[in-house]
Amino acid sequence: MTTQPPILTVNQVTKTFPGVVALDKVSFDIRRGEVHALVGENGAGKSTLMKVLAGLYKADSGEIIYKGQPVNITSPLDARHQGILLIHQELSLSPELSVAENIFLGAWPTNRIGILRKSRLNKDAQAALTALGADFGPNVRLGSLSIAKQQMVEIARANAFEANVVIFDEPTASLTDTEKDLLFATIRDLRDRGVGIVYISHKMDEIFELTDRITVLRDGQVQGTVQTADTDLGQITQMMIGRELEKFFHRAKSTLGAEVLRVENLANARHFRDVSLSVRQGEVLGLYGLVGAGRSELVETIFGVRSMDAGEIFWHGQPTGRLTPRKATDLGIALVPENRKEQGLVLGQGGRANISLPHPGMFSRATIMSISAELRVFENYKNRLDIKTTGPEQVLSDLSGGNQQKFVLAKWLCAEPKLIILDEPTRGIDIGSKSAIHELIAGLAENGLAVIVISSEMPEVLGVSHRILAMSDGRMVGEFSGDEMTEKNLIEAVSHRTPAAPILA
């Protein structure tokens, strides 16, 4: 672990927004050649602090010391030129431009009359890619690359601009385990070359595997900085949420009722086939599988987003025929999608409008929307789900991931569904919000709802489910309940299935 003096120090930085103190006299430092974790619940101030360092926000007070001198970072381009690079959770890239054009975006080399020096651009970009071991070249259109490779392009900027400080904000949110391992190797290489790394993640296993120090924020204030080797999950959790988290998962204590949904031999030609399942009142049914197993496509087909090519769907024992999202909603089915930002919310609108959006009939009289009715429901679910927002019109893009997810839940729960399908309900949110959502899931089941939970986190699906179905390559490969629900059984089910014909005909 590095013992060098800090390359960057934040002293007593405060940042406020209308009605919210996002940062309250925060002090924080980064050393050369270390990976320093910044953790906290959604809304704790992590992203705000990093945006101050990256020039996206200007602090109201306090100072930033960089390389021993006070600095005023005026823009992201200014930060980049000084050697401070922020790699966002949502990649800040242009898909229609080339890899090289993205690496040097805002700083393309030109001659004296302003004409792009394309050969110099590609040469410098290739050098940055080579340093990362990338298997693609500078002329490739960025939009043709996978998310993991696009992230490599973001990281290549660190090499291209000879960054001294690189900030990673939830970098593994969209990566497979293999891609995550490659990212970690890249981060360790940057660290070994003396770069100071700030690592923001809600995945505590990553924090303990990768980092040297951990700083905890809560409600915009620093709760402390500790050596990673000298702490444990219990201490960090208590610092994050102000209390001990006695139980990470909450399994509903339900009396199972009548069957709500049954599907038989359901198929979508491109993604899955011969899938049969059922779920009962008060039951939490888990769906587990690796990326590409077909879980999301299955529930999207049940909800009517995707077409069904074979099979039948039964609702309370009666065949439904092919469903559409409107028909599914009218029956009492709700789907909380995997990607809340693209599929679950209109980020440019406030909570009031987002909650009422799928249910015009609930909030209108004679085709005129009732704002008072929207506000009543907004206040009800704001309080019920403990949503942190300044008011009904605050645009959701300004909220943390956990609060955004709670608005997705609110817009479906207000319709009082009989079955709620939750696709990766805790992805990208903090440990305290995760626990609150697990408790909510248990409460819904205990009140008689049928719940289907898709999760790539094995401890989560084991912790909340009464019964688990395992999927692999578009097929059901195992069903487990009671003492059969173990990590060993799930891993064996999804990893050692009997070979079968491919999904595509």
Secondary structure, DSSP 4 states (H G I P E B T S, - for coil): ---PPEEEEEEEEEEEETTEEEEEEEEEEEETT-EEEEE-STTSSHHHHHHHHTTSS--SEEEEEETTEEE---SHHHHHHHTEEEE-SS----TTSBHHHHHTTT---B-TTS-B-HHHHHHHHHHHHHHHT-SS-TTSBGGGS-HHHHHHHHHHHHHHTT-SEEEEESTTTT--HHHHHHHHHHHHHHHHTT-EEEEE-S-HHHHHHH-SEEEEEETTEEEEEEEGGG--HHHHHHHHHSS----S---------SEEEEEEEEEETTTEEEEEEEEETT-EEEEEE-TTSSHHHHHHHHHTSS---EEEEEETTEE--S--HHHHHHHTEEEE-S-IIIII--TTSBHHHHHHTT-GGGSEETTEE-HHHHHHHHHHHHHHTT---S-TTSBGGGS-HHHHHHHHHHHHHTT--SEEEEESTTTT--HHHHHHHHHHHHHHHHTT-EEEEE-S-HHHHHHH-SEEEEEETTEEEEEEEGGG--HHHHHHHHHSPPP---S--
